[in-house]
Every structure is written in structure tokens, then in C-alpha cells.
Amino acid sequence: MAARNVAAQGFDMTTTFPRLIVFGEALTDFIRDDAQHWHSIAGGSCWNVARVGARLGVPTAFAGTVSRDTFGDELMRKSADAGLDLRFIRQVDRAPLLAMVVSKQPPHYFFIGENSADLAFDPADLPAGALDAAEIVHVGSLGVVREPLAARLIDVAQAARAAGKRISFDPNFRAPMAAPSYRDTLRRLAGLADWIKVSDEDLRGLFPELDEAAALAQLRTWAPDATMLVTRGASGMQLLHRDTVLFQPAFPTEVADTVGCGDASIGGWLASQLARPDASAAEHLRYAAACAAVACAHAGAYAPTAAEVTDMIDRSADAVVSQ
């Protein structure tokens, strides 16, 4: 199935490298249903972003390591199904990284990941020349807070920036980022980034001492030339770049859940940058919002297809015309 998906995207893994490489964590979510029942879902913010890019037709890789067991096998299978370049994912003989989701509302979760597989990632294991060929590198989430992986990913981002690659950064706030030591990592990665995606919830977690306006001002001080993409769920998305401010309303859709919607939005933004380089910032923003809307309509961290996103945009345009 993987070979068919890749071929359909015009992506020959024997002769080409991906245009988008996403570095970070892949994990398994264990979600509590009730006192006796839990269910597992393959996930991880960075892995989700990579799947979105691939499903939208952009040659994409997730660069990371997963466990050599049932959980890692599932991540590998779903990576292949999405059309990701499997040369960038290794399975290792370590325990899986697990996210134990005790409650979705209100959010209550913890991670099990001491010496887990994700921490074994080494950029030296990447295919020779792969980073040279990439156009965009995306980092963020748990990968940049868990050592020794965090230091390696910062090095990758710095090397990519020095090589002229465009850098995307999504902090995707999680509890470990409340540690004071993470503030320097946040500042360094923000300073390297061309695009920074944050949600209103991220801003509250990253800067608990500041209101939203002050938190955004702090990020923009660290990254004065970066484009900020601020997601606010049903309240839409905002783009901030120097003196430019754009707003994109959320697309109307039946919401199954919001898991992975932020990942879909930044994945859609990056895919749009590569697939439609001549599009305006407003058009890229609209595409990102449409990706999030498609993801919202499906349970779990859904990766939309280009056809689904185009249909979402077209249906919304039709609705506006008919009013």
C-alpha cells in the first residue's frame, strides 16, 4: 500500500528526497474511556504534521525513531499509508513513548517515556544529502523539551537555517514545557523560525505571567521577521507578520473532535507554501484553516487529502455567493 500511495504522489523514494522534513516525536496515546477501558491511537504532534503534508501531496518525511514492538509497528504502518518517506524513520529496541490521557475535558494527561525510543534519534542516521535537498524543516512539541533529543533537534534547526532552509516551529505547549529551562529553548527556536504556529492555549501555557497580547509581543520580539500563525479554534486564525495582520474565520463544519486540528493547520500551511508558491499569504491562511476544518470533522488526528481541502474551500465559497 505504501508504494502505491507514494507513486500516486509522484514521489520516487529511490531517486528523490522529501521537500518537507518534520523532526520530533511519534508516540502512542492511551485514552481513558472509563474506569476499566482505555484505547490506543498512534499520534504525536510532529508525526501528525508530517502525515498531513504527505496526504496533501507534498513529498514529506518524518525524521524520528519509534519502538520495535506493536506500537512502533502501528506508527510505521500508518506512516506508510500516508505516503511518508520511510527512510527517515528507524525502529529501535527501546520502550515506546506513551501519552496517558486520563481526561480530554478538562485536559489531564501524563507521559511515560524514560529512555524511550524517540530519544534514540540521531541526525547522523539520516540519508546522506537529505537535509540539503529539503526546502522546509519543521520542529516542535515534545521533541524539543526531552533530552538528549532536544539538543539534537536544535542543532538540526540551526544547521538547516544556516543552509538557507525555511524553518517552521510549533511549540505545542505540554506540561514539561513549564520548566524554567525551556524558556531558553523557546527563545532560540523562535529566533530561527520563518513561521511560528501557536494556539491561544499555547500562549497561556508558555507565558502564564502574561496576557495574550503581551505573550505575542514577547514572541515577536524574539522573532521580529517571523510570520506568526495564531489559532483560536472556532474563533478562527490570525496571521501576524511585521505590519501585516490577517484574519481567517473558521470554516463551518460538524465537529467530531478537535484532536490534531492545530497539526492539520500548520501542515496545511506548509504544504500550501510548497505546492502553491505564488499564492498570497491570505490564500495560504485560508488553506490552513480549511485543513483544520476537515480534520475537525473526523475523530482523532485526521490527515486531510488535497481533494477534501479543496472541496471544503469550494463549498464555503458557494455558501458565501448564495447568501
C-alpha positions in Angstrom: 0.0 0.0 0.0 2.8 2.4 0.8 4.4 2.0 -2.6 1.0 2.8 -4.3 0.5 5.9 -2.1 3.9 7.2 -2.9 3.7 6.6 -6.6 0.3 8.3 -6.7 2.0 11.4 -5.3 4.8 11.3 -7.9 7.4 10.6 -5.2 10.1 8.1 -6.1 11.9 7.3 -2.9 14.8 5.7 -4.9 15.8 9.0 -6.6 14.4 11.9 -4.7 14.4 13.4 -1.2 11.4 15.0 0.5 10.8 18.7 0.2 9.4 18.9 3.8 11.1 17.1 6.7 9.5 17.1 10.1 11.6 16.4 13.2 10.2 15.4 16.6 8.2 12.8 18.4 5.9 10.0 17.4 4.0 8.4 20.2 1.0 6.3 21.2 -1.9 8.0 23.0 -3.7 5.8 25.6 -7.1 7.4 26.1 -9.3 6.6 29.1 -12.8 5.6 28.2 -14.0 4.7 31.7 -12.6 3.0 34.8 -12.0 -0.3 33.1 -11.3 0.7 29.5 -8.7 2.5 27.5 -7.9 2.6 23.8 -4.7 3.4 22.0 -4.1 5.7 19.0 -0.9 6.4 17.1 0.0 10.1 17.3 2.4 12.8 18.3 2.2 16.4 17.1 5.2 16.3 14.7 4.3 13.0 13.3 0.8 14.3 12.6 2.2 17.3 10.8 4.3 15.1 8.6 1.3 12.9 7.7 -0.7 16.0 6.8 2.0 17.2 4.4 2.2 13.8 2.8 -1.5 13.3 2.4 -1.8 16.7 0.8 0.6 15.5 -1.9 3.9 17.1 -0.8 7.0 14.8 -0.6 7.4 14.6 3.1 9.4 12.7 5.7 9.0 12.3 9.5 12.5 12.0 10.9 12.5 10.2 14.2 12.7 6.8 15.9 10.0 4.6 17.2 9.9 1.3 19.2 10.3 -2.1 17.7 7.0 -3.5 19.0 3.3 -3.4 18.4 3.1 0.4 19.0 6.1 1.1 16.7 4.7 -1.2 14.1 1.4 0.7 14.0 3.3 4.0 13.6 5.3 2.6 10.8 2.2 1.2 9.1 0.3 4.5 9.3 3.4 6.3 8.1 3.5 4.1 5.0 -0.2 4.5 4.5 0.2 8.3 4.5 3.0 8.1 1.9 5.8 9.3 4.2 9.4 8.6 3.2 10.2 5.6 5.4 14.0 6.1 5.0 13.8 8.7 7.7 12.1 6.6 10.4 14.0 3.9 12.4 12.7 1.3 14.8 14.9 0.7 17.8 14.9 -1.7 20.7 13.6 0.7 23.3 10.3 1.2 25.1 7.6 3.3 23.3 6.8 6.9 24.2 3.3 6.8 25.7 0.9 9.7 26.4 -1.7 8.6 29.1 -4.8 10.8 28.5 -6.8 10.4 31.7 -9.3 13.1 30.6 -9.8 15.2 27.5 -12.1 17.8 29.1 -10.6 19.2 31.2 -7.2 18.0 29.8 -5.4 15.7 32.2 -2.5 13.6 30.9 1.0 12.4 31.6 3.8 10.9 29.7 5.7 7.6 30.1 9.0 7.9 28.3 12.1 7.3 30.3 14.8 6.3 27.8 12.1 5.7 25.3 12.6 5.2 21.5 12.1 8.8 20.5 15.2 9.8 22.4 17.4 7.5 20.3 17.1 9.7 17.2 20.5 10.7 15.7 20.7 13.1 12.7 23.8 11.1 11.6 21.5 8.3 10.7 19.6 10.4 8.1 20.2 9.5 4.4 23.2 11.4 3.0 22.3 14.7 1.4 18.7 14.6 2.7 18.8 17.9 4.5 20.5 19.6 1.6 17.5 18.7 -0.6 14.8 19.8 1.8 13.1 23.1 1.4 11.3 23.3 4.7 12.2 21.9 8.1 9.6 21.7 10.9 10.3 21.1 14.6 8.5 21.5 17.9 6.4 19.9 20.6 7.8 17.3 23.0 10.9 16.6 20.9 12.4 19.9 21.8 11.9 19.6 25.5 13.2 16.0 26.1 16.9 15.5 26.2 19.1 14.3 24.5 16.7 14.7 21.6 16.0 18.4 22.2 19.7 19.4 21.8 19.9 17.4 18.6 16.8 19.0 17.1 18.1 22.4 17.9 21.3 21.6 16.2 19.3 20.4 13.1 17.3 23.6 13.1 20.4 25.7 13.3 22.1 23.8 10.5 19.0 24.0 8.3 18.7 27.7 8.9 22.4 28.2 8.1 21.9 26.2 4.8 19.1 28.6 3.8 16.1 26.3 4.6 12.8 27.7 5.8 12.1 26.8 9.4 8.7 26.1 10.9 8.2 25.9 14.7 5.1 24.8 16.7 5.8 24.9 20.4 2.5 22.9 21.1 2.6 23.5 24.8 2.7 20.5 27.0 3.2 20.3 30.8 7.0 19.6 30.6 7.5 23.0 28.9 6.5 24.7 32.2 10.1 24.1 33.4 12.1 27.3 33.5 14.8 25.7 31.4 12.5 25.5 28.4 12.3 29.3 28.1 15.7 29.5 26.5 14.8 26.7 24.0 11.6 28.6 23.1 13.6 31.8 22.5 16.3 30.1 20.4 13.8 28.2 18.2 11.6 31.2 17.8 14.6 33.2 16.6 15.4 30.6 14.0 11.9 30.3 12.6 10.3 31.7 9.5 6.9 30.6 10.7 5.7 30.1 14.3 2.3 28.5 14.9 0.8 28.9 18.3 -2.7 28.5 19.7 -4.3 30.7 22.3 -4.0 27.8 24.7 -0.2 27.5 23.9 0.3 31.2 24.7 -1.4 30.8 28.1 0.8 27.8 28.9 4.1 29.2 27.6 3.6 32.7 29.2 1.4 32.2 32.3 2.5 35.5 33.6 1.4 37.5 30.5 -1.9 38.2 28.8 -2.3 37.1 25.2 -1.3 40.4 23.6 1.9 40.6 25.8 2.7 36.9 25.1 2.5 37.5 21.3 4.6 40.7 21.7 7.3 38.7 23.5 7.4 36.1 20.8 7.6 38.8 18.1 10.5 40.4 20.0 12.4 37.1 19.8 11.4 36.6 16.1 10.7 40.0 14.5 10.8 38.7 11.0 8.8 35.5 11.5 5.2 35.0 10.5 3.0 34.2 13.4 0.0 31.9 12.9 -2.3 32.1 15.9 -5.1 29.5 16.0 -8.2 30.1 18.2 -10.4 27.1 17.4 -13.9 28.1 16.4 -12.8 31.7 16.5 -10.6 31.3 13.5 -6.9 32.0 12.7 -4.8 35.1 12.7 -1.6 35.9 10.8 0.9 38.5 12.1 3.9 39.5 10.0 5.6 42.8 10.7 2.9 45.3 10.0 0.5 42.8 8.3 -2.4 41.4 10.2 -4.8 38.9 8.5 -7.8 37.1 10.0 -9.4 33.9 8.6 -12.7 32.8 10.1 -13.1 29.1 10.9 -14.9 27.1 8.2 -18.4 25.9 9.3 -18.2 22.2 9.8 -19.7 19.4 12.0 -17.0 18.9 14.7 -16.3 15.3 15.7 -13.4 16.4 17.9 -10.5 18.9 17.8 -7.6 16.4 18.2 -4.9 17.2 15.7 -6.6 20.3 14.3 -3.6 22.5 15.1 -1.3 20.0 13.4 -3.6 20.0 10.4 -3.4 23.8 10.2 0.4 24.1 10.2 0.7 21.0 8.0 -1.7 22.6 5.5 0.2 26.0 5.7 3.5 24.3 4.9 2.0 22.1 2.1 0.5 25.2 0.6 3.8 27.0 0.7 5.4 24.2 -1.4 2.5 23.4 -3.7 1.4 27.0 -4.4 4.5 29.2 -4.1 2.8 32.1 -5.9 -0.3 32.2 -3.6 -0.8 35.1 -1.3 -0.5 34.9 2.5 -4.3 35.2 2.7 -4.7 32.2 0.4 -2.2 30.1 2.4 -4.0 31.0 5.6 -7.4 30.0 4.1 -5.9 26.7 3.0 -4.5 26.1 6.5 -7.9 26.9 8.1 -9.7 24.5 5.6 -7.3 21.7 6.6 -8.1 22.3 10.2 -11.9 22.2 9.4 -11.6 18.9 7.6 -9.6 17.4 10.5 -12.3 18.6 12.9 -14.9 16.7 11.0 -13.2 13.4 11.8 -12.5 11.7 15.1 -8.8 11.5 16.1 -5.8 13.2 14.5 -7.1 13.1 10.9 -4.8 14.0 8.0 -6.9 15.5 5.2 -6.4 15.0 1.5 -6.0 17.8 -1.0 -9.3 16.9 -2.6 -11.1 17.2 0.8 -9.5 20.6 1.5 -10.4 21.9 -2.0 -14.0 20.7 -1.5 -14.1 22.5 1.9 -13.0 25.8 0.3 -15.3 25.4 -2.7 -18.3 24.7 -0.6 -17.6 27.7 1.6 -17.3 29.9 -1.4 -20.6 28.6 -2.8 -22.3 29.4 0.6 -21.0 33.0 0.5 -22.1 33.5 -3.1 -25.6 32.1 -2.4 -26.3 34.5 0.6 
